C-alpha cells in the first residue's frame, strides 16, 4: 500500500500502549520495546494504575532509542484508575527507532500494576508521494 500526503492519517495523533507492568523492587532495565515503523514525534505520555498498591515510588522512563523522552512516576499509595500525565520532551525520531520502557526507582508494592501509553504523530517521509 502506498501512502500520500493526502492520506488523512498523516499528522493525526495516534496512541500506543505498553503492556501491564508491576511496580515492585527492581533495578533499572528496559522492560519492553515498541518498534515504530515511520518517523515520529511523541507528544504526550500517561500512566494509569490498573491495581492499587502501597509503597513510596514507582518510576518509569520512556526513551526513543537512547534519548529520554519522559520520566513518569506514582508516589505513595495509589488507587486503581489513577492517571498521571507527564510532559514529553520534543524529539523527532527516525523510522525503526525503538520506543523503550525503562524501569527507574522501584520501591513499591508489586501488587501495584499500571499501563503506560504515549501519543505520537507520524512525520512526513520524502519518499512518500
Backbone as a printed PyTorch tensor [residue, N CA C, xyz], in Angstrom:
tensor([[[ 0.8380, -1.1830,  0.0000],
         [ 0.0000,  0.0000,  0.0000],
         [ 0.8770,  1.2380,  0.0000]],

        [[ 0.6050,  2.1340, -0.8970],
         [ 1.3270,  3.3960, -0.9850],
         [ 0.5500,  4.4640, -0.2220]],

        [[ 1.2780,  5.3100,  0.4790],
         [ 0.6350,  6.3910,  1.2080],
         [ 1.0030,  7.7080,  0.5590]],

        [[ 0.1700,  8.6810,  0.7100],
         [ 0.4650, 10.0100,  0.1690],
         [ 0.1880, 11.0550,  1.2390]],

        [[ 0.6600, 12.2660,  0.9830],
         [ 0.4360, 13.3370,  1.9420],
         [-1.0390, 13.6900,  2.0720]],

        [[-1.8480, 13.2430,  1.1240],
         [-3.2880, 13.4820,  1.2320],
         [-3.9590, 12.4360,  2.1310]],

        [[-3.1970, 11.4220,  2.5440],
         [-3.7100, 10.3950,  3.4590],
         [-4.0930, 11.0930,  4.7690]],

        [[-5.3560, 10.9990,  5.2130],
         [-5.7830, 11.7240,  6.4180],
         [-5.0840, 11.2750,  7.6980]],

        [[-4.4350, 10.1080,  7.6800],
         [-3.7530,  9.6710,  8.9040],
         [-2.4270, 10.4080,  9.1120]],

        [[-1.8780, 11.0400,  8.0720],
         [-0.6660, 11.8340,  8.2590],
         [-0.9860, 13.0220,  9.1490]],

        [[-0.1890, 13.2190, 10.1620],
         [-0.3560, 14.3610, 11.0500],
         [-1.3880, 14.1550, 12.1530]],

        [[-2.1730, 13.0660, 12.0710],
         [-3.1610, 12.7940, 13.1150],
         [-2.4620, 12.1830, 14.3270]],

        [[-2.9120, 12.5500, 15.5150],
         [-2.3440, 11.9560, 16.7280],
         [-2.8190, 10.5180, 16.8510]],

        [[-1.8860,  9.6490, 17.2330],
         [-2.1850,  8.2300, 17.4260],
         [-1.6980,  7.8290, 18.8000]],

        [[-2.1610,  6.6960, 19.2720],
         [-1.7750,  6.2560, 20.6060],
         [-1.2180,  4.8450, 20.5570]],

        [[-0.2200,  4.5900, 21.3900],
         [ 0.3590,  3.2700, 21.5220],
         [ 0.4930,  2.9620, 23.0050]],

        [[ 0.3760,  1.6980, 23.3610],
         [ 0.4340,  1.2990, 24.7750],
         [ 1.4440,  0.1740, 24.9840]],

        [[ 2.0770,  0.2360, 26.1320],
         [ 2.8930, -0.8870, 26.5710],
         [ 1.9740, -1.8280, 27.3390]],

        [[ 2.4370, -3.0270, 27.6120],
         [ 1.6500, -3.9850, 28.3870],
         [ 1.4740, -3.5360, 29.8290]],

        [[ 0.7890, -4.3290, 30.6100],
         [ 0.5680, -4.0240, 32.0300],
         [ 1.7740, -4.5260, 32.8120]],

        [[ 2.3400, -3.6420, 33.6310],
         [ 3.5450, -3.9590, 34.4000],
         [ 3.3140, -3.7720, 35.8820]],

        [[ 4.0480, -4.5330, 36.6660],
         [ 4.0090, -4.4500, 38.1190],
         [ 5.1290, -3.5260, 38.5830]],

        [[ 4.8910, -2.8300, 39.6760],
         [ 5.9540, -1.9900, 40.2360],
         [ 6.9740, -2.8840, 40.9310]],

        [[ 6.8440, -3.1000, 42.2270],
         [ 7.8060, -3.9630, 42.9180],
         [ 9.1870, -3.3420, 42.9510]],

        [[10.1470, -4.0460, 43.5390],
         [11.5180, -3.5510, 43.6300],
         [12.3490, -4.2290, 42.5550]],

        [[12.9570, -3.4490, 41.6970],
         [13.8180, -3.9970, 40.6450],
         [14.8610, -2.9580, 40.2770]],

        [[15.9100, -3.4160, 39.6290],
         [16.9360, -2.4680, 39.1840],
         [16.5450, -1.8970, 37.8270]],

        [[17.1910, -0.8130, 37.4570],
         [16.8830, -0.1470, 36.1940],
         [17.1890, -1.0710, 35.0200]],

        [[16.2310, -1.2140, 34.1270],
         [16.4020, -2.0610, 32.9420],
         [15.2800, -1.7670, 31.9620]],

        [[15.5390, -2.0080, 30.6840],
         [14.4880, -1.9010, 29.6740],
         [13.5830, -3.1110, 29.8290]],

        [[12.2930, -2.8810, 30.0150],
         [11.3620, -3.9880, 30.2420],
         [10.4880, -4.2900, 29.0250]],

        [[10.3450, -3.3150, 28.1170],
         [ 9.5600, -3.5460, 26.9070],
         [ 9.9590, -2.5030, 25.8590]],

        [[ 9.9010, -2.9090, 24.5850],
         [10.2180, -2.0050, 23.4820],
         [ 9.1600, -2.1230, 22.3980]],

        [[ 8.8840, -1.0080, 21.7440],
         [ 7.9640, -0.9740, 20.6050],
         [ 8.7380, -0.3750, 19.4390]],

        [[ 8.7520, -1.0570, 18.3030],
         [ 9.4290, -0.5580, 17.1120],
         [ 8.4480,  0.2680, 16.2890]],

        [[ 8.8120,  1.4940, 16.0250],
         [ 7.9640,  2.3920, 15.2450],
         [ 8.3410,  2.2600, 13.7710]],

        [[ 7.3490,  2.1640, 12.9170],
         [ 7.5920,  1.8890, 11.5040],
         [ 7.8070,  3.1520, 10.6590]],

        [[ 7.4380,  4.3070, 11.1630],
         [ 7.5830,  5.5680, 10.4240],
         [ 8.2860,  6.5780, 11.3250]],

        [[ 8.8890,  7.6080, 10.7520],
         [ 9.4180,  8.6830, 11.5960],
         [ 8.2800,  9.2500, 12.4520]],

        [[ 8.5760,  9.6760, 13.6730],
         [ 7.5110, 10.0920, 14.5930],
         [ 8.0210, 11.0900, 15.6110]],

        [[ 7.0630, 11.6970, 16.3020],
         [ 7.3510, 12.5560, 17.4500],
         [ 6.3490, 12.2170, 18.5390]],

        [[ 6.8370, 11.9100, 19.7290],
         [ 5.9580, 11.6280, 20.8690],
         [ 5.4740, 12.9610, 21.4150]],

        [[ 4.1500, 13.0830, 21.6070],
         [ 3.5750, 14.3620, 22.0310],
         [ 3.0000, 14.3320, 23.4470]],

        [[ 2.7200, 13.1420, 23.9850],
         [ 2.1080, 13.0570, 25.3070],
         [ 2.3940, 11.6810, 25.8990]],

        [[ 2.5110, 11.6330, 27.2140],
         [ 2.7810, 10.3820, 27.9250],
         [ 1.8600, 10.3160, 29.1280]],

        [[ 1.2620,  9.1520, 29.3800],
         [ 0.4460,  8.9930, 30.5840],
         [ 0.5780,  7.5790, 31.1300]],

        [[ 0.3020,  7.4400, 32.4100],
         [ 0.3750,  6.1620, 33.0940],
         [-0.8940,  6.0000, 33.9130]],

        [[-1.5340,  4.8400, 33.7950],
         [-2.7770,  4.5760, 34.5180],
         [-2.5820,  3.3900, 35.4510]],

        [[-2.9550,  3.5700, 36.7140],
         [-2.8980,  2.4640, 37.6750],
         [-4.0180,  1.4800, 37.3540]],

        [[-3.6830,  0.2180, 37.2290],
         [-4.6700, -0.8240, 36.9810],
         [-5.1070, -1.4330, 38.3070]],

        [[-4.1390, -1.7160, 39.1670],
         [-4.4420, -2.2650, 40.5010],
         [-3.7530, -1.4030, 41.5500]],

        [[-4.4220, -1.1900, 42.6640],
         [-3.9000, -0.3630, 43.7440],
         [-2.7130, -1.0350, 44.4110]],

        [[-1.9000, -0.2290, 45.0600],
         [-0.7590, -0.7600, 45.7970],
         [-0.2580,  0.2800, 46.7710]],

        [[ 0.6810, -0.1190, 47.5910],
         [ 1.2670,  0.7990, 48.5600],
         [ 2.7650,  0.8580, 48.3190]],

        [[ 3.4090,  1.7910, 48.9520],
         [ 4.8450,  1.9420, 48.7870],
         [ 5.1750,  3.3750, 48.4840]],

        [[ 6.4440,  3.6320, 48.2190],
         [ 6.8290,  5.0220, 48.0680],
         [ 6.9640,  5.4790, 46.6250]],

        [[ 7.5800,  4.7120, 45.7460],
         [ 7.8230,  5.2080, 44.3950],
         [ 7.7270,  4.1080, 43.3530]],

        [[ 7.1030,  4.4450, 42.2450],
         [ 7.0540,  3.5750, 41.0720],
         [ 7.3610,  4.4800, 39.8920]],

        [[ 8.6110,  4.4550, 39.4190],
         [ 9.0670,  5.4020, 38.4010],
         [ 9.4400,  4.6690, 37.1160]],

        [[ 9.0720,  5.2670, 35.9790],
         [ 9.3690,  4.6900, 34.6690],
         [ 9.8940,  5.7650, 33.7440]],

        [[10.7400,  5.3520, 32.8190],
         [11.3700,  6.2760, 31.8800],
         [11.0130,  5.8280, 30.4700]],

        [[10.5800,  6.7600, 29.6510],
         [10.2670,  6.4740, 28.2560],
         [11.4010,  7.0350, 27.4080]],

        [[11.9860,  6.1730, 26.5700],
         [13.0920,  6.5890, 25.7110],
         [12.7680,  6.2860, 24.2580]],

        [[13.2280,  7.1530, 23.3690],
         [13.2100,  6.8760, 21.9320],
         [14.6640,  6.6080, 21.5860]],

        [[14.9840,  5.3380, 21.3070],
         [16.3860,  4.9560, 21.1730],
         [17.0340,  5.1310, 22.5330]],

        [[18.0520,  5.9910, 22.6170],
         [18.7120,  6.2460, 23.9040],
         [18.3450,  7.6120, 24.4820]],

        [[17.4940,  8.3590, 23.7930],
         [17.0970,  9.7010, 24.2410],
         [15.9120,  9.6200, 25.1960]],

        [[16.0580, 10.2140, 26.3730],
         [14.9630, 10.2390, 27.3420],
         [13.8860, 11.1970, 26.8490]],

        [[12.6680, 10.6900, 26.7100],
         [11.5270, 11.4910, 26.2710],
         [10.7310, 11.9680, 27.4740]],

        [[10.5970, 11.1050, 28.4760],
         [ 9.7840, 11.4550, 29.6360],
         [10.1290, 10.5500, 30.8120]],

        [[ 9.9890, 11.0960, 32.0110],
         [10.0630, 10.3100, 33.2430],
         [ 8.7260, 10.5000, 33.9380]],

        [[ 8.1390,  9.4090, 34.3740],
         [ 6.8040,  9.4700, 34.9720],
         [ 6.7760,  8.5420, 36.1730]],

        [[ 6.0390,  8.9380, 37.2260],
         [ 6.0250,  8.0940, 38.4170],
         [ 4.7540,  8.2730, 39.2350]],

        [[ 4.4780,  7.2410, 40.0170],
         [ 3.4620,  7.2950, 41.0650],
         [ 4.2230,  7.4290, 42.3640]],

        [[ 3.7040,  8.2060, 43.2710],
         [ 4.3040,  8.3120, 44.5940],
         [ 3.2580,  7.9540, 45.6370]],

        [[ 3.6840,  7.3220, 46.6840],
         [ 2.8550,  6.8690, 47.8070],
         [ 1.7420,  5.9280, 47.3570]],

        [[ 0.7180,  5.7730, 48.1650],
         [-0.3410,  4.7990, 47.8930],
         [-1.2230,  5.2630, 46.7410]],

        [[-1.4510,  4.3750, 45.7890],
         [-2.1940,  4.7120, 44.5760],
         [-3.4500,  3.8630, 44.5010]],

        [[-4.5460,  4.4780, 44.1010],
         [-5.7850,  3.7300, 43.9030],
         [-5.9320,  3.3700, 42.4310]],

        [[-6.6960,  2.3200, 42.1600],
         [-6.9240,  1.8930, 40.7840],
         [-7.5520,  3.0250, 39.9820]],

        [[-7.2450,  3.0820, 38.7300],
         [-7.7420,  4.0750, 37.7630],
         [-7.1560,  5.4710, 37.9350]],

        [[-6.1650,  5.6340, 38.8210],
         [-5.4650,  6.9100, 38.9120],
         [-4.6410,  7.0870, 37.6440]],

        [[-4.6980,  8.2630, 37.0460],
         [-3.9290,  8.5390, 35.8280],
         [-2.9520,  9.6710, 36.1140]],

        [[-1.7070,  9.4870, 35.6970],
         [-0.6830, 10.5130, 35.8330],
         [-0.2230, 10.8760, 34.4280]],

        [[-0.1890, 12.1630, 34.1240],
         [ 0.2960, 12.6300, 32.8260],
         [ 1.6820, 13.2230, 33.0070]],

        [[ 2.4840, 13.1260, 31.9570],
         [ 3.8350, 13.6740, 32.0100],
         [ 4.1040, 14.4720, 30.7450]],

        [[ 5.0250, 15.3800, 30.8430],
         [ 5.4390, 16.1590, 29.6860],
         [ 6.4280, 15.3370, 28.8740]],

        [[ 6.2700, 15.3500, 27.5710],
         [ 7.2000, 14.6560, 26.6810],
         [ 8.1720, 15.6680, 26.1050]],

        [[ 9.4630, 15.3630, 26.1830],
         [10.4750, 16.2090, 25.5600],
         [10.3150, 16.1280, 24.0560]],

        [[10.3250, 17.2530, 23.3850],
         [10.1740, 17.2630, 21.9380],
         [11.3800, 16.5770, 21.2930]],

        [[11.1210, 15.5190, 20.5500],
         [12.1900, 14.7620, 19.9030],
         [11.5990, 14.0660, 18.6870]],

        [[12.1670, 14.3230, 17.5230],
         [11.6990, 13.6610, 16.3130],
         [12.6170, 12.4850, 16.0310]],

        [[12.0260, 11.2980, 15.8930],
         [12.7940, 10.0770, 15.7120],
         [12.5880,  9.5140, 14.3150]],

        [[13.5700,  8.7690, 13.8630],
         [13.5030,  8.1290, 12.5530],
         [12.6830,  6.8480, 12.6160]],

        [[12.3120,  6.3530, 11.4340],
         [11.6330,  5.0610, 11.3360],
         [12.5450,  3.9890, 11.9450]],

        [[11.9510,  2.9300, 12.4310],
         [12.6540,  1.7960, 13.0520],
         [13.3120,  2.1430, 14.3820]],

        [[12.9980,  3.3110, 14.9380],
         [13.5000,  3.6580, 16.2640],
         [12.6780,  2.9000, 17.2940]],

        [[13.3640,  2.3100, 18.2720],
         [12.6520,  1.6270, 19.3520],
         [12.2110,  2.6420, 20.4000]],

        [[10.9740,  2.5170, 20.8420],
         [10.4990,  3.2770, 21.9890],
         [10.5950,  2.3090, 23.1590]],

        [[11.4230,  2.6620, 24.1380],
         [11.7290,  1.7620, 25.2450],
         [11.0820,  2.2160, 26.5450]],

        [[10.5080,  1.2610, 27.2580],
         [10.0120,  1.4970, 28.6160],
         [11.0830,  0.9610, 29.5570]],

        [[11.6420,  1.8630, 30.3750],
         [12.7480,  1.5260, 31.2640],
         [12.2980,  1.7140, 32.6980]],

        [[12.5430,  0.7010, 33.5330],
         [12.1870,  0.8500, 34.9450],
         [13.2090,  1.7560, 35.6180]],

        [[12.6930,  2.6620, 36.4420],
         [13.5540,  3.5590, 37.2020],
         [13.5430,  3.1040, 38.6550]],

        [[13.3830,  4.0410, 39.5790],
         [13.3280,  3.7190, 41.0040],
         [12.0470,  2.9570, 41.3010]],

        [[12.1700,  1.7690, 41.8170],
         [11.0050,  0.9400, 42.1330],
         [11.0650,  0.5450, 43.6030]],

        [[10.2930,  1.2130, 44.4180],
         [10.1780,  0.8600, 45.8390],
         [ 8.6970,  0.8720, 46.1470]],

        [[ 7.9820, -0.0630, 45.5620],
         [ 6.5280, -0.0730, 45.7060],
         [ 6.0340, -1.5080, 45.7680]],

        [[ 4.8000, -1.6510, 46.1420],
         [ 4.1280, -2.9360, 46.2550],
         [ 4.0410, -3.5920, 44.8700]],

        [[ 4.5220, -4.8440, 44.7280],
         [ 4.4210, -5.4980, 43.4230],
         [ 2.9750, -5.7480, 42.9850]],

        [[ 2.0240, -5.6100, 43.9040],
         [ 0.6120, -5.7630, 43.5340],
         [ 0.1270, -4.5530, 42.7330]],

        [[ 0.8650, -3.4420, 42.8470],
         [ 0.5020, -2.2320, 42.1090],
         [ 0.8950, -2.4220, 40.6450]],

        [[-0.0820, -2.3710, 39.7620],
         [ 0.2010, -2.5250, 38.3400],
         [-0.2810, -1.2920, 37.5870]],

        [[ 0.2750, -1.0830, 36.4070],
         [-0.0720,  0.0970, 35.6320],
         [ 0.0970, -0.2040, 34.1540]],

        [[-0.4160,  0.7060, 33.3600],
         [-0.2410,  0.6500, 31.9050],
         [ 0.2400,  2.0220, 31.4550]],

        [[ 1.3240,  2.0680, 30.7050],
         [ 1.8500,  3.3220, 30.2050],
         [ 1.4970,  3.4510, 28.7260]],

        [[ 1.0180,  4.6160, 28.3360],
         [ 0.6910,  4.8530, 26.9310],
         [ 1.3430,  6.1580, 26.4840]],

        [[ 1.5210,  6.2730, 25.1850],
         [ 2.0550,  7.5130, 24.6440],
         [ 1.3270,  7.8640, 23.3590]],

        [[ 1.2220,  9.1680, 23.1700],
         [ 0.5770,  9.6990, 21.9790],
         [ 1.6930, 10.1780, 21.0520]],

        [[ 1.5210,  9.9550, 19.7580],
         [ 2.5640, 10.3470, 18.8240],
         [ 1.9630, 10.8110, 17.5010]],

        [[ 2.7950, 11.4840, 16.7310],
         [ 2.4190, 11.9460, 15.4000],
         [ 3.4740, 11.4160, 14.4360]],

        [[ 3.0250, 10.7940, 13.3520],
         [ 3.9460, 10.3650, 12.3140],
         [ 4.4710, 11.5900, 11.5800]],

        [[ 5.7090, 11.5210, 11.1530],
         [ 6.3310, 12.6120, 10.4080],
         [ 6.3850, 12.2350,  8.9300]],

        [[ 6.3500, 13.2350,  8.0820],
         [ 6.3970, 13.0070,  6.6350],
         [ 7.7290, 12.4040,  6.2110]],

        [[ 7.6800, 11.6220,  5.1700],
         [ 8.8660, 10.9850,  4.6130],
         [ 8.9920, 11.4540,  3.1710]],

        [[10.1810, 11.9150,  2.7830],
         [10.3750, 12.4300,  1.4270],
         [ 9.9940, 11.4210,  0.3530]],

        [[10.2240, 10.1310,  0.6160],
         [ 9.9440,  9.1140, -0.4090],
         [ 8.4640,  8.8360, -0.5760]],

        [[ 7.6250,  9.2660,  0.3860],
         [ 6.1810,  9.1200,  0.2260],
         [ 5.7050, 10.1520, -0.7920]],

        [[ 4.7110,  9.8030, -1.5580],
         [ 4.2550, 10.7400, -2.5910],
         [ 2.9110, 11.3300, -2.2660]]])
